[in-house]
């Protein structure tokens, strides 16, 4: 059954692939637009030629502006009948890729063009592969024959490396303005129909007939017709509105009473008919106000109110005179008035002296002031009236005291109100210069090793003059006479930190008097290890070279063999020739040297002299562990006799070595195989392998840890571990 379903699906897929593909899916809202069918064989040839030309030369630019004509864009036509074409001389180099029509958010591909609606069209033009558009210039036209009109696109955009030109255009039929007038007409008709429901009992026959004609004409006007214009609708609105205004009531009215509204801002005329008995016809009147006397912030004003209305061609008027206008509010500005007092105790009789932002006080006056206050005042700009809102004691928030030359500055601040309604006010007062020196004492200070001392003296902080006395009466002209010269350092050498096997020591040269350190020297570790075969520049513990000390200076250090009699033995694999100059300790042998198997590496005792003091250190020369890349282990799954397992193939070649020793951690049962087949420095593919059952390998977590050491005569490398 499954095979039949699969075969059926394959047949459907093949059938779909044979269908013609003139329809593509547009990018906007799934709108379907149509393209011409392609000649597949011809297109393939063209694409091949285009690719060849593209490889040899850049695309050429199309002449601009690009001319596009829209034909058949008329009311009652279908959008599918609208034809969008490029000019003939451009059709071989470009084509209309897609045309999408919309009304608002709705797609109009299969719709009909309606009157009084705005439509937007999006046109995409695609250039041939070997062509590009030069710029965004487009000439768009609408209509045919003598009715062709140039139009302007809303937007033009180039994309796809200038291969694609996208433009939008709005076919504008004043939709918004037209709909507004239609809504007005409906409202006027609804209001007229309310009058129609009352009947013609209250109006003359002639005015009622004219009103009916205007109402019927408005009802009959078809707003959906393409022939109806905004002007037609506006005319119907005006006719009906005028007819409503011209309705004439036949009654003979007399005034019953005038009813004035609050503050005389409105008035209503109440009428009654002498003939038919209607006893209360209420009509709203138009009220005008005449100011006879302007009101001020201290005096009332006078006004006259006149109400007037016309009913059935007769004018009615009512007048109220000498209406009082209440005094207007004060034109207030908030001012802040500052005062100070010098009384030690503030009473009702205390004299408060006003001052402003330009005030200048002497230092003696400033010192005598006991209180400063501020009053928040409403000051009327029209009449000059002043009302104190609140008075508060001010706080001195900052102050710069005057000196012998410079004036001082005091700042006072006060806060009125609470919460979000708080208002801050501040004022600054200048305190005049005193003309008196401001003396600062400089105490006598003994000279040190590096710093000069001085005698006792006094300085004015303002003018900078120097005096012998604190009263500033005996000026010192020569400041150098106050200086006591520095004594200079007395240098001694001490060991601050003794070296260990793992860490350097520290020797310092310092002053015995001030303990100022002039130089710090490193002392060599008691043990230093270098590795033959390690990389020169590495952060690894195994380094090809090590310095005697981290910072080496030939002026302060000398290096010698502690046992000069064994120098010949050491020099077979180590030399002090370059170490003396740079401090670098490095073996003279390489990992591939044949001499490495002919010597016995050992510990070399060295004697290092630092600043005249001698220290010994042991230099250990070892062979670095082989690099991981020199010992390659490959692993693959195998099945032997129906038993699944793993085959390990080992590949290595250690030139200059005499032997290799391989082990698997915690698998001593393999030692015999290693010692029999894998001790030569160079691997043999026929012997250097292991076949391991999966069950055995599982005991090791599915991986072996291979451990490798390389022998160079009596010398053995550090161990390399490879897990696989």
Legacy VTK file of the C-alpha trace (Angstrom):
# vtk DataFile Version 3.0
C-alpha trace
ASCII
DATASET POLYDATA
POINTS 724 float
0.000 0.000 0.000
2.868 2.425 0.903
4.496 1.807 -2.509
1.232 2.689 -4.290
0.924 5.978 -2.352
4.538 6.938 -3.149
3.998 6.142 -6.841
0.815 8.232 -6.886
2.601 11.258 -5.325
5.428 10.979 -7.864
2.903 11.020 -10.718
1.243 14.162 -9.288
4.636 15.903 -8.964
5.502 15.060 -12.578
2.125 16.305 -13.751
2.514 19.636 -11.964
5.982 20.088 -13.432
4.507 19.782 -16.962
1.990 22.631 -16.415
2.755 26.017 -18.096
3.986 28.657 -15.639
2.667 32.076 -16.792
1.576 32.981 -13.264
3.945 34.187 -10.561
3.201 35.154 -6.998
3.691 38.850 -6.287
5.466 39.962 -3.133
2.577 42.070 -1.797
-0.246 40.260 0.067
-0.242 37.224 -2.201
-1.569 39.218 -5.203
-1.467 37.317 -8.494
0.043 39.127 -11.486
0.640 37.776 -14.951
3.789 37.459 -17.103
4.324 36.292 -20.659
5.168 32.582 -21.191
8.868 31.980 -21.719
10.447 30.053 -24.619
12.516 27.701 -22.413
14.933 26.617 -25.140
15.410 30.160 -26.426
15.763 31.535 -22.898
18.390 28.925 -22.072
20.421 29.951 -25.115
19.998 33.629 -24.228
21.044 32.998 -20.614
24.136 31.105 -21.794
25.068 33.940 -24.134
24.342 36.474 -21.362
26.564 34.609 -18.931
29.390 34.562 -21.474
29.021 38.263 -22.131
28.782 38.990 -18.376
32.033 37.187 -17.772
33.761 39.373 -20.358
32.090 42.776 -19.911
29.955 44.743 -17.439
26.186 45.314 -18.110
25.414 48.372 -20.251
23.093 51.169 -19.117
19.618 51.693 -20.605
18.732 55.126 -21.941
16.541 57.207 -19.637
13.899 58.287 -18.960
12.066 54.903 -19.042
8.720 55.469 -20.783
5.659 53.521 -19.556
2.107 53.888 -20.905
-1.109 52.933 -19.020
-4.088 52.346 -21.346
-7.689 51.445 -20.584
-7.730 53.010 -17.080
-11.403 54.096 -17.178
-14.412 53.788 -14.877
-16.377 50.508 -15.326
-13.400 48.828 -17.017
-11.924 45.788 -15.301
-8.398 46.030 -13.967
-7.488 42.985 -16.051
-8.328 45.113 -19.144
-5.847 47.860 -18.147
-2.726 47.584 -20.316
0.701 48.654 -18.953
3.408 48.702 -21.655
6.981 49.863 -22.136
7.899 51.922 -25.210
8.686 49.671 -28.210
12.440 50.411 -28.435
12.842 49.293 -24.788
10.949 45.978 -24.959
13.991 43.981 -26.128
16.095 45.168 -23.177
13.484 45.166 -20.374
10.029 43.891 -19.558
7.121 44.544 -17.190
7.738 42.068 -14.368
4.528 42.659 -12.412
1.545 45.071 -12.062
-0.413 45.159 -8.781
-3.596 47.275 -8.285
-4.942 48.111 -4.802
-7.770 50.055 -3.203
-6.638 50.741 0.333
-5.408 47.356 1.586
-7.566 45.357 -0.857
-6.141 43.812 -4.033
-8.123 44.677 -7.174
-6.727 42.193 -9.732
-10.181 40.867 -10.743
-12.186 43.970 -9.749
-13.842 46.780 -11.702
-12.764 50.444 -11.673
-15.401 52.418 -9.766
-16.088 56.137 -9.861
-14.939 58.428 -7.056
-12.392 55.931 -5.666
-8.598 56.209 -5.482
-6.470 53.276 -6.662
-2.760 52.612 -6.288
-0.713 50.645 -8.816
2.744 49.145 -8.234
4.724 48.439 -11.452
7.972 46.412 -11.454
10.205 46.642 -14.563
13.019 44.087 -14.927
16.064 44.823 -17.127
17.712 42.097 -19.207
20.688 40.300 -17.609
23.205 42.356 -19.608
21.416 45.660 -18.952
20.967 47.977 -15.969
18.908 51.106 -15.429
21.009 54.256 -15.465
18.927 56.150 -12.909
15.368 56.538 -11.514
13.993 58.816 -14.272
10.570 57.636 -15.528
8.003 59.141 -17.947
4.529 57.805 -17.157
1.451 58.475 -19.303
-2.235 57.589 -19.155
-4.854 57.356 -21.925
-4.750 56.713 -25.677
-4.531 58.755 -28.864
-5.196 62.469 -28.423
-6.259 61.965 -24.789
-2.811 60.843 -23.612
-1.737 62.783 -20.519
1.622 62.761 -18.716
1.380 61.726 -15.055
3.932 61.548 -12.289
4.698 58.441 -10.212
4.535 58.716 -6.422
7.760 56.761 -5.815
10.547 55.314 -7.961
13.149 52.887 -6.562
16.085 50.988 -8.065
17.103 47.575 -6.655
18.814 44.312 -7.556
22.027 46.193 -8.504
19.970 48.510 -10.835
18.415 45.529 -12.707
14.966 46.247 -11.221
12.896 49.455 -11.315
9.856 49.684 -9.020
7.378 52.587 -9.191
4.012 53.419 -7.629
1.248 55.726 -8.944
-2.079 56.783 -7.374
-5.089 57.100 -9.694
-6.715 59.945 -7.725
-10.526 60.491 -8.096
-10.885 62.793 -5.011
-12.321 59.917 -2.974
-11.939 61.552 0.449
-13.406 64.938 -0.553
-16.265 63.252 -2.445
-17.168 61.032 0.539
-17.173 64.063 2.844
-19.718 65.857 0.629
-21.857 62.686 0.419
-21.899 62.535 4.247
-22.935 66.221 4.417
-25.772 65.612 1.936
-27.069 62.664 3.973
-27.025 64.756 7.163
-28.942 67.640 5.495
-31.527 65.193 4.067
-31.980 63.551 7.531
-32.582 66.945 9.162
-35.020 67.967 6.397
-36.968 64.715 6.786
-37.501 65.527 10.475
-39.240 68.760 9.346
-41.178 66.782 6.728
-42.575 64.471 9.432
-44.209 67.465 11.184
-46.206 68.315 8.034
-47.020 71.668 6.437
-49.448 72.986 9.055
-46.939 75.543 10.333
-45.710 76.913 6.982
-47.117 78.680 3.936
-48.042 76.532 0.953
-45.632 78.270 -1.401
-42.563 77.914 0.902
-43.538 74.312 1.717
-43.731 73.342 -1.979
-40.245 74.799 -2.643
-38.916 72.875 0.355
-40.424 69.612 -0.957
-38.907 70.110 -4.426
-35.440 70.666 -2.968
-35.765 67.604 -0.692
-36.903 65.306 -3.521
-34.100 66.552 -5.782
-31.543 65.790 -3.083
-32.967 62.285 -2.572
-32.883 61.516 -6.308
-29.245 62.563 -6.742
-27.253 59.341 -7.271
-23.932 59.582 -5.450
-22.776 56.286 -6.974
-23.013 57.580 -10.535
-19.767 58.426 -12.301
-21.503 61.487 -13.777
-22.246 62.964 -10.329
-19.645 65.536 -9.283
-18.766 67.181 -5.992
-20.271 70.387 -7.367
-23.606 68.573 -8.026
-23.713 67.391 -4.384
-22.792 70.829 -3.011
-25.528 72.430 -5.151
-28.148 69.991 -3.773
-27.000 70.736 -0.190
-27.236 74.503 -0.760
-30.672 74.275 -2.432
-32.128 72.190 0.390
-30.558 74.354 3.111
-31.896 77.555 1.502
-35.361 76.041 1.095
-35.392 75.099 4.775
-34.358 78.636 5.768
-37.070 80.135 3.535
-39.948 78.212 5.115
-42.505 80.874 6.144
-44.781 80.521 9.171
-48.201 82.222 8.482
-49.005 83.065 12.109
-49.278 86.625 13.554
-47.097 86.730 16.648
-46.933 88.997 19.709
-44.151 89.088 22.318
-44.923 87.068 25.388
-41.594 87.592 27.178
-37.808 87.756 26.764
-35.804 85.142 28.729
-32.154 86.034 29.337
-29.554 83.333 30.082
-26.777 83.288 32.683
-24.456 86.336 32.507
-26.666 87.670 29.683
-24.706 85.540 27.217
-27.899 84.143 25.593
-31.556 85.191 25.148
-34.778 83.441 24.097
-37.842 85.217 22.642
-41.204 83.686 23.625
-44.094 84.492 21.200
-47.792 83.690 21.063
-50.119 83.767 18.002
-53.029 86.170 18.165
-55.101 84.057 15.737
-54.516 80.327 16.276
-53.826 80.309 20.003
-50.204 79.041 19.956
-49.121 80.451 23.301
-45.343 79.754 23.430
-43.078 79.773 20.388
-39.496 79.896 21.750
-36.892 81.375 19.379
-33.164 81.774 20.190
-31.901 85.309 19.624
-28.464 86.674 18.740
-26.857 88.561 21.656
-24.310 91.368 21.241
-22.351 92.985 24.056
-21.219 96.641 24.089
-18.673 97.780 26.700
-19.658 101.265 27.918
-17.008 101.500 30.638
-14.011 99.148 31.036
-13.591 97.420 34.388
-10.292 97.832 36.218
-8.694 95.931 39.086
-10.242 98.494 41.502
-13.502 99.653 39.811
-16.515 97.950 38.169
-17.300 98.496 34.473
-20.597 99.024 32.579
-22.020 97.118 29.572
-25.144 97.044 27.359
-26.557 93.713 26.041
-28.790 93.643 22.916
-30.778 90.559 21.832
-32.278 90.443 18.301
-34.080 87.854 16.179
-36.195 87.812 12.975
-39.405 85.739 12.821
-41.503 85.672 9.610
-39.699 88.762 8.347
-40.308 90.799 11.530
-37.406 91.975 13.748
-37.663 91.682 17.552
-35.171 93.428 19.914
-34.581 93.580 23.704
-31.914 95.727 25.459
-30.422 95.551 29.009
-28.378 98.610 29.988
-25.920 99.485 32.777
-24.989 95.913 33.498
-22.090 95.925 35.953
-18.859 94.256 34.909
-16.998 92.928 37.972
-13.509 94.345 38.609
-10.852 92.421 36.739
-8.168 90.516 38.587
-4.943 92.292 39.477
-2.211 92.001 36.834
0.060 90.457 39.414
3.729 89.634 39.167
5.370 87.640 41.956
8.265 89.576 43.462
10.735 88.570 46.139
11.773 91.308 48.564
14.857 90.803 50.753
15.641 92.412 54.130
18.258 92.009 56.868
18.395 92.848 60.574
21.318 93.406 62.981
19.428 93.025 66.285
20.559 90.160 68.471
16.916 89.513 69.428
14.191 89.842 66.768
11.016 91.615 68.015
8.088 93.525 66.508
10.177 96.686 66.769
13.152 95.228 64.907
14.279 97.435 62.048
14.490 95.486 58.768
16.722 96.991 56.097
15.781 96.178 52.468
18.492 95.178 49.945
18.603 93.896 46.388
20.908 91.845 44.131
23.223 94.847 43.627
23.908 95.215 47.345
27.499 95.530 48.649
28.303 94.997 52.300
31.481 95.715 54.224
32.928 92.779 56.119
32.024 94.458 59.429
28.376 94.885 58.324
28.207 91.294 57.078
29.495 90.072 60.448
26.899 92.167 62.342
23.865 90.820 60.417
21.858 88.379 62.559
18.895 87.529 60.288
18.028 87.654 56.576
14.455 87.181 55.395
12.521 87.173 52.107
8.892 88.077 51.423
6.965 86.585 48.485
4.785 89.474 47.201
2.013 89.782 44.606
2.647 93.123 42.850
-0.082 94.485 40.525
1.463 96.029 37.431
-1.676 98.116 36.820
-2.444 99.725 40.197
0.754 99.043 42.127
-1.054 97.200 44.910
1.126 94.703 46.817
-0.007 91.759 48.940
2.502 89.745 50.976
1.878 86.042 50.390
4.453 84.662 52.804
7.627 85.749 54.630
10.371 83.261 55.490
13.786 83.362 57.098
16.539 82.793 54.510
19.470 80.406 54.836
23.039 81.212 53.875
23.834 78.366 51.444
27.311 79.400 50.324
29.875 82.057 50.987
33.252 83.156 49.730
34.996 85.305 52.316
36.713 88.516 51.219
40.463 88.831 51.548
43.093 91.519 51.275
42.513 91.954 47.522
39.394 90.112 46.385
35.773 90.749 47.297
33.702 87.975 48.871
30.283 86.663 47.917
27.456 85.444 50.193
24.468 83.566 48.780
21.122 83.283 50.606
18.252 80.987 49.648
14.631 80.477 50.700
11.878 78.010 49.661
8.172 78.863 49.500
5.288 76.394 49.212
5.219 72.615 49.642
5.516 69.497 47.494
5.223 70.076 43.757
4.310 73.735 44.332
7.623 74.737 45.919
9.420 77.826 44.572
13.058 78.680 45.336
14.438 82.203 45.471
18.037 83.201 46.078
20.185 86.337 46.178
23.909 87.036 46.127
25.579 89.864 48.068
29.108 91.170 47.418
31.325 91.479 50.509
33.949 94.167 49.924
37.691 93.326 50.112
39.203 93.819 53.623
42.702 95.024 52.691
44.132 92.686 55.405
46.521 89.799 54.640
45.302 86.249 55.047
48.339 84.553 56.613
49.188 80.856 56.284
51.974 79.368 58.390
54.568 77.049 56.850
56.332 75.164 59.616
60.042 74.417 59.578
60.877 71.030 57.980
64.217 69.216 58.103
65.934 68.214 54.848
65.828 64.524 53.777
67.908 62.386 51.395
65.987 63.533 48.348
63.969 66.544 49.412
65.060 69.994 50.533
63.897 71.262 53.909
62.892 74.786 54.903
62.840 77.319 57.748
59.567 78.513 59.274
57.795 81.291 57.304
54.350 82.834 56.670
52.569 83.404 53.321
49.604 85.571 52.366
47.213 83.324 50.440
45.926 86.253 48.427
48.872 88.379 47.317
51.514 85.645 47.733
53.981 87.701 49.810
56.223 85.866 52.309
56.838 87.061 55.874
59.016 86.109 58.844
56.201 86.785 61.337
52.556 85.745 61.555
51.369 89.363 61.584
52.799 89.929 58.098
55.049 92.871 59.017
58.546 91.485 58.101
58.574 90.569 54.417
61.167 88.079 53.068
62.454 89.196 49.663
64.670 86.152 48.864
62.735 82.871 49.163
65.932 80.828 48.581
67.175 81.914 51.988
64.519 79.626 53.512
65.796 76.436 51.766
67.747 73.666 53.608
69.505 71.482 50.985
68.837 67.678 50.704
71.491 65.362 52.255
71.521 62.652 49.516
71.099 58.787 49.788
73.401 56.338 51.663
72.967 53.120 49.620
73.232 49.598 51.131
72.505 46.128 49.590
70.190 43.575 51.285
68.469 40.325 50.333
64.771 40.956 50.724
63.627 37.466 49.687
65.609 34.225 49.527
65.252 32.116 46.346
63.643 28.640 46.398
63.442 25.767 43.909
60.243 27.222 42.426
60.574 30.974 42.970
63.214 33.632 42.447
64.597 35.653 45.322
64.887 39.424 45.504
67.907 41.662 46.229
67.403 45.371 46.779
69.705 48.381 46.822
68.192 50.972 49.157
68.977 54.001 51.292
69.779 53.182 54.905
68.207 56.439 56.047
64.947 56.720 54.074
64.688 53.127 52.810
64.136 54.436 49.255
64.821 51.537 46.844
67.127 52.527 43.998
67.334 49.080 42.337
65.685 45.666 42.681
67.485 42.561 41.320
66.133 39.021 40.958
68.047 36.082 42.507
68.046 32.808 40.480
65.788 29.911 41.521
67.665 27.025 43.126
66.528 24.748 40.302
66.036 25.617 36.602
64.873 23.104 33.981
65.225 23.335 30.174
63.886 20.845 27.640
65.497 19.630 24.420
62.823 19.406 21.751
60.444 21.970 23.289
59.312 25.036 21.328
61.343 28.196 21.833
58.339 30.506 22.372
55.758 28.756 24.515
53.742 29.242 27.668
54.076 25.531 28.448
55.978 24.295 31.470
58.364 22.569 29.049
60.450 25.362 27.562
63.427 25.137 25.206
65.175 27.983 27.053
64.957 29.674 30.441
66.548 32.854 31.764
68.762 32.763 34.822
66.472 35.479 36.162
63.397 37.181 34.727
65.205 40.503 34.309
68.852 39.986 33.289
71.408 42.822 33.187
75.024 41.989 32.258
76.247 44.805 34.527
74.786 43.133 37.626
75.043 39.393 36.786
77.798 36.864 35.867
77.255 33.119 35.188
79.886 30.379 35.651
80.090 26.614 36.118
80.148 25.814 39.807
82.415 22.856 38.947
84.787 24.108 36.271
86.543 20.719 36.076
83.382 19.171 34.510
82.989 21.896 31.892
84.007 19.557 29.035
81.277 17.116 29.989
78.642 19.854 30.154
79.706 21.442 26.889
78.748 18.275 24.988
75.165 19.439 25.277
75.290 22.895 26.920
77.302 26.104 26.624
77.585 29.281 28.715
78.948 31.254 25.745
75.664 33.031 24.908
74.119 32.657 28.377
76.628 35.115 29.825
75.412 37.860 27.441
71.668 37.322 27.573
71.026 35.139 30.597
69.321 32.511 28.371
70.029 28.865 29.304
69.609 26.644 26.211
70.943 23.238 25.156
73.333 23.086 22.169
71.680 19.853 20.951
68.411 19.377 19.042
65.942 16.534 19.316
67.107 15.059 15.974
70.824 15.285 16.741
72.747 11.971 16.729
74.875 13.346 19.574
71.825 13.281 21.843
72.117 9.486 22.042
75.842 9.684 22.722
75.727 11.775 25.868
74.149 11.388 29.277
72.056 14.404 30.229
72.302 15.459 33.854
72.178 18.328 36.319
74.644 21.197 35.795
75.587 23.239 38.888
75.873 26.952 38.035
77.325 29.862 40.001
75.542 33.203 39.558
77.013 36.428 40.962
74.517 39.223 41.657
75.763 42.648 42.773
78.940 41.075 44.139
77.171 38.224 45.982
77.372 34.610 44.717
74.439 32.155 44.515
74.274 28.552 43.224
71.541 26.980 41.128
71.036 23.560 39.571
70.301 23.473 35.830
68.425 20.321 34.808
68.522 19.410 31.105
65.655 17.103 30.048
64.059 15.891 26.838
60.607 17.349 26.180
57.672 15.066 25.623
56.993 14.360 21.927
54.524 16.676 20.232
51.022 15.211 19.921
51.163 15.483 16.137
54.234 13.159 15.988
52.259 10.235 17.423
49.223 9.576 15.219
46.560 7.113 16.343
43.763 6.161 13.967
40.781 4.126 15.024
38.207 2.216 13.010
35.494 -0.297 13.761
36.135 -3.919 12.712
34.354 -7.275 12.906
36.473 -10.426 13.113
34.779 -13.832 13.295
31.476 -12.174 14.118
32.987 -10.248 17.044
32.838 -6.468 16.885
35.861 -4.495 17.926
38.208 -1.622 17.172
41.481 -1.515 15.270
44.088 1.029 16.373
46.853 1.890 13.894
49.877 3.703 15.333
52.159 5.854 13.203
55.315 7.676 14.375
58.889 8.416 13.371
61.376 9.809 15.901
64.607 10.580 14.096
67.799 10.281 16.160
66.010 8.142 18.819
67.249 4.694 19.800
64.019 3.261 21.173
60.327 3.965 21.776
58.322 2.722 24.724
54.533 2.600 24.363
51.983 1.702 26.997
48.217 1.894 27.486
47.312 3.196 30.910
45.972 0.422 33.188
46.302 -2.195 30.373
49.510 -4.088 31.232
48.310 -7.065 29.176
49.297 -5.143 26.030
52.894 -4.548 27.151
54.178 -7.712 25.508
52.708 -6.644 22.134
54.249 -3.161 22.457
57.683 -4.483 23.519
57.700 -7.021 20.694
56.457 -4.975 17.734
56.622 -1.286 18.658
60.023 -0.351 20.116
61.681 0.895 16.916
61.832 4.705 16.552
59.924 4.384 13.292
56.588 2.575 13.154
55.900 -0.435 10.940
52.355 -0.468 9.576
52.364 -4.298 9.528
53.119 -4.522 13.238
52.056 -1.263 14.840
48.431 -1.954 15.408
46.027 -3.300 18.037
42.762 -5.211 17.549
40.574 -4.723 20.628
37.152 -6.199 21.294
34.411 -3.730 22.124
33.741 -5.559 25.376
37.382 -5.092 26.448
37.456 -1.442 25.391
34.255 -0.766 27.301
36.159 -1.343 30.579
38.234 1.743 29.720
35.244 3.979 29.014
35.437 3.235 25.266
38.862 4.952 24.900
42.540 4.047 25.404
45.103 6.418 26.872
48.356 5.764 24.993
51.536 6.742 26.913
54.705 7.317 24.901
58.325 7.965 25.951
61.253 8.183 23.523
64.808 6.993 24.325
67.903 8.717 23.010
70.629 6.393 24.295
70.453 6.644 28.088
68.244 9.705 27.907
64.460 9.403 28.178
61.886 12.022 27.127
58.966 13.220 29.201
55.754 11.213 28.666
53.192 12.028 25.941
49.578 10.897 26.558
47.143 10.517 23.642
43.528 9.482 24.263
41.601 7.830 21.433
LINES 1 725
724 0 1 2 3 4 5 6 7 8 9 10 11 12 13 14 15 16 17 18 19 20 21 22 23 24 25 26 27 28 29 30 31 32 33 34 35 36 37 38 39 40 41 42 43 44 45 46 47 48 49 50 51 52 53 54 55 56 57 58 59 60 61 62 63 64 65 66 67 68 69 70 71 72 73 74 75 76 77 78 79 80 81 82 83 84 85 86 87 88 89 90 91 92 93 94 95 96 97 98 99 100 101 102 103 104 105 106 107 108 109 110 111 112 113 114 115 116 117 118 119 120 121 122 123 124 125 126 127 128 129 130 131 132 133 134 135 136 137 138 139 140 141 142 143 144 145 146 147 148 149 150 151 152 153 154 155 156 157 158 159 160 161 162 163 164 165 166 167 168 169 170 171 172 173 174 175 176 177 178 179 180 181 182 183 184 185 186 187 188 189 190 191 192 193 194 195 196 197 198 199 200 201 202 203 204 205 206 207 208 209 210 211 212 213 214 215 216 217 218 219 220 221 222 223 224 225 226 227 228 229 230 231 232 233 234 235 236 237 238 239 240 241 242 243 244 245 246 247 248 249 250 251 252 253 254 255 256 257 258 259 260 261 262 263 264 265 266 267 268 269 270 271 272 273 274 275 276 277 278 279 280 281 282 283 284 285 286 287 288 289 290 291 292 293 294 295 296 297 298 299 300 301 302 303 304 305 306 307 308 309 310 311 312 313 314 315 316 317 318 319 320 321 322 323 324 325 326 327 328 329 330 331 332 333 334 335 336 337 338 339 340 341 342 343 344 345 346 347 348 349 350 351 352 353 354 355 356 357 358 359 360 361 362 363 364 365 366 367 368 369 370 371 372 373 374 375 376 377 378 379 380 381 382 383 384 385 386 387 388 389 390 391 392 393 394 395 396 397 398 399 400 401 402 403 404 405 406 407 408 409 410 411 412 413 414 415 416 417 418 419 420 421 422 423 424 425 426 427 428 429 430 431 432 433 434 435 436 437 438 439 440 441 442 443 444 445 446 447 448 449 450 451 452 453 454 455 456 457 458 459 460 461 462 463 464 465 466 467 468 469 470 471 472 473 474 475 476 477 478 479 480 481 482 483 484 485 486 487 488 489 490 491 492 493 494 495 496 497 498 499 500 501 502 503 504 505 506 507 508 509 510 511 512 513 514 515 516 517 518 519 520 521 522 523 524 525 526 527 528 529 530 531 532 533 534 535 536 537 538 539 540 541 542 543 544 545 546 547 548 549 550 551 552 553 554 555 556 557 558 559 560 561 562 563 564 565 566 567 568 569 570 571 572 573 574 575 576 577 578 579 580 581 582 583 584 585 586 587 588 589 590 591 592 593 594 595 596 597 598 599 600 601 602 603 604 605 606 607 608 609 610 611 612 613 614 615 616 617 618 619 620 621 622 623 624 625 626 627 628 629 630 631 632 633 634 635 636 637 638 639 640 641 642 643 644 645 646 647 648 649 650 651 652 653 654 655 656 657 658 659 660 661 662 663 664 665 666 667 668 669 670 671 672 673 674 675 676 677 678 679 680 681 682 683 684 685 686 687 688 689 690 691 692 693 694 695 696 697 698 699 700 701 702 703 704 705 706 707 708 709 710 711 712 713 714 715 716 717 718 719 720 721 722 723
